[in-house]
Amino acid sequence: MPEHYELHPITPQERFLQKAADCLKNGGLALCPTDAGYAFVWNLNAVEAENRVIRLRQLDSKHPFTLLCRTLSEAGRLARLEDSAFRLMRTHCPGPCTFILPASPELPRRLKHSGRSKRREIGVRLPRHAVMNSLLELMGEPLLSTSVVLPEEDDLASHEIQAVIERCLRYVDVLLDAGDCDPGPTSVIDCTSETPEILRQGFHEVSI
């Protein structure tokens, strides 16, 4: 039976966050609010949780997942931040932007391979949501994430908590319910070449 915790969206209750963090550290799968809809999240070593997401979303083996990080320095340990990328991230983070960055040698081997062809880049986000940020602080490390998108359910409003509860709660171990949040998707900025490029404008448009 999934655990369902209702949290204040600005000052979330630490006891519920700790229960979610414990679940994630033990390999669980969670649903958490972000600044671009709710997201599935799991820890970097939770292979089975990741496989559950792959089966649920019917993803192929090359589908990229996104790292949720607390700080630029934390992101910089797992991805290479050239000057142009660093300036962009400093401008737009925290916020609903995903940055495609060259992978650092410190990126865990599993994330470079993990049944996929070898990856040379990784998506990174520094979200702006009190619940997600507080959870990352308790974890003390980045989390992997992917959007709440289900096959044949294009109408799923991932920022509306009631829709998330009705369609997704049964698939996870814990839900951090902070009510409705800002809609997605994120904007996506490719920083793998000398000149950054916007690949997708999100709900909140960006300029570079």
C-alpha positions in Angstrom: 0.0 0.0 0.0 1.6 3.3 -1.0 2.3 5.9 1.7 0.5 9.2 1.1 1.8 12.2 3.0 0.2 15.6 2.8 2.7 18.4 3.2 2.7 22.2 3.4 4.0 23.4 0.0 6.2 26.1 1.6 7.2 24.7 5.0 6.9 20.9 4.6 6.8 18.8 7.7 10.2 17.2 8.2 8.8 13.9 9.7 7.1 13.2 6.4 10.1 14.2 4.3 12.3 11.9 6.5 9.9 8.9 5.8 10.1 9.6 2.1 13.9 9.9 2.3 14.2 6.6 4.1 12.0 4.9 1.5 14.2 6.3 -1.3 17.4 5.3 0.4 15.9 1.7 0.6 15.3 1.6 -3.1 11.8 2.9 -3.3 10.0 4.9 -5.9 8.3 8.2 -5.1 6.1 10.9 -6.6 7.2 14.4 -5.7 6.1 17.9 -6.6 8.5 20.1 -8.6 8.3 23.5 -10.3 7.1 21.7 -13.5 4.6 19.2 -12.4 4.9 16.1 -10.3 7.8 13.7 -11.1 8.8 10.1 -10.4 12.0 10.1 -8.4 14.4 7.4 -7.1 18.0 7.2 -5.8 21.0 6.8 -8.1 21.4 3.1 -7.2 17.8 2.0 -7.2 17.9 -0.2 -10.2 14.6 -1.9 -9.5 12.8 1.4 -9.0 14.2 2.6 -12.3 13.0 -0.6 -14.0 9.6 -0.1 -12.6 9.5 3.4 -14.3 10.7 2.0 -17.6 8.0 -0.7 -17.6 5.3 1.7 -16.4 6.1 4.4 -19.0 7.0 1.8 -21.7 10.3 3.4 -22.3 13.1 2.1 -24.5 16.6 1.4 -23.2 18.0 4.7 -24.4 15.5 7.0 -22.7 17.4 9.7 -20.7 16.5 10.4 -17.1 17.3 13.7 -15.3 19.4 14.4 -12.3 17.8 16.6 -9.6 20.5 18.4 -7.7 20.6 20.8 -4.8 23.4 23.1 -6.0 25.6 24.0 -8.9 28.6 22.5 -7.2 26.7 19.2 -6.8 25.7 19.2 -10.4 29.4 20.0 -11.3 30.5 16.7 -9.7 28.4 14.6 -12.1 28.5 16.9 -15.2 31.0 19.1 -16.8 30.2 22.8 -16.4 31.9 25.0 -19.0 31.8 28.7 -18.5 28.8 29.3 -20.8 26.8 26.5 -19.1 27.8 27.8 -15.6 26.6 31.3 -16.5 23.3 30.0 -17.9 22.6 27.8 -14.9 23.5 30.5 -12.5 20.9 32.7 -14.3 18.1 30.2 -14.6 18.6 28.0 -11.5 16.8 27.1 -9.4 13.9 26.9 -11.8 12.0 24.8 -14.4 14.9 24.2 -16.8 16.7 21.0 -17.8 20.3 21.4 -18.9 21.9 18.8 -21.1 25.5 18.7 -20.1 28.6 16.6 -20.9 28.9 13.8 -18.4 31.7 14.0 -15.8 34.1 11.1 -15.2 32.5 11.0 -11.7 29.1 10.1 -13.1 28.4 6.6 -11.8 29.1 3.9 -14.3 25.6 2.5 -14.1 24.2 5.8 -15.3 26.6 5.8 -18.3 25.6 2.3 -19.3 22.6 0.9 -17.4 21.4 -1.2 -20.3 21.7 1.8 -22.7 24.3 2.7 -25.3 27.2 4.6 -23.6 26.1 8.1 -22.7 28.3 11.1 -23.0 25.7 13.6 -21.6 23.2 13.9 -18.8 20.2 16.1 -18.1 20.4 18.2 -14.9 17.8 20.2 -13.0 18.0 22.4 -9.9 14.2 22.6 -9.1 12.5 25.4 -7.3 10.0 23.8 -5.0 10.3 23.7 -1.2 9.2 20.1 -0.9 11.6 18.8 -3.5 14.5 20.9 -2.3 14.0 19.8 1.3 13.9 16.2 0.2 17.2 16.6 -1.7 18.7 18.2 1.4 17.7 15.2 3.5 19.0 12.7 0.9 22.3 14.5 0.7 22.8 13.5 -2.9 21.0 13.9 -6.3 18.0 11.9 -7.3 17.0 10.6 -10.7 13.7 11.7 -12.1 11.3 11.5 -15.0 8.1 13.2 -15.9 4.7 11.8 -14.9 3.7 10.7 -18.4 1.8 7.5 -18.9 1.2 5.6 -22.1 -2.2 6.4 -23.8 -2.9 9.1 -21.1 -1.9 12.3 -22.9 -4.5 14.2 -20.9 -2.8 13.6 -17.6 -2.4 17.0 -15.9 0.8 16.1 -13.9 0.6 19.4 -11.9 -2.9 18.6 -10.5 -2.7 16.5 -7.4 -6.1 14.8 -7.8 -5.1 13.6 -11.3 -1.8 12.3 -10.0 -3.5 10.5 -7.1 -6.1 8.9 -9.3 -3.7 7.7 -12.1 -0.3 7.3 -10.5 -0.4 6.6 -6.7 -0.8 2.9 -7.1 2.5 2.6 -9.0 4.8 4.1 -6.3 5.8 3.5 -2.7 5.3 7.0 -1.5 3.6 10.3 -2.6 4.6 13.6 -1.2 1.4 15.6 -1.7 1.8 19.3 -1.6 -1.3 20.1 -3.6 -1.3 21.4 -7.1 2.1 22.7 -8.4 3.3 24.7 -11.4 2.7 23.0 -14.8 5.4 21.6 -17.0 7.2 20.8 -19.1 10.6 22.3 -18.3 12.6 24.2 -20.9 15.5 22.2 -22.2 18.8 23.8 -23.0 21.6 21.9 -24.7 25.0 22.9 -23.3 27.1 20.1 -24.9 28.5 22.4 -27.6 30.3 25.7 -27.5 27.0 27.6 -28.2 24.1 26.6 -26.0 20.8 25.9 -27.8 17.2 25.9 -26.6 15.8 22.5 -27.6 12.4 23.0 -26.0 10.5 26.0 -24.5 8.7 24.9 -21.4 5.6 26.3 -19.7 7.9 29.1 -18.5 9.8 30.3 -21.5 13.5 31.1 -21.3 16.0 33.1 -23.3 19.7 32.7 -23.6 
